[in-house]
């Protein structure tokens, strides 16, 4: 799903994207708002991995190693 959304953005010719709610991992993390049993101690690492995967994919597919990715609320 992530790749298909990124592909649609790239096809439109944008030279950068804004990634909103990068801090959403806090909700699911160790200090999050979920019941303790449902919290994910790896939430931060999972978000970092997701963003890194997106950046790597965008830069490899677009052919632009400096493609701009701007996190918002992160």
Secondary structure by P-SEA (a helix, b strand, c coil): caaaaaaaaaaacccccccccccccccccccccccccccccaaaaaaaaaaaaaaaaaaaaacccccbbbbccc
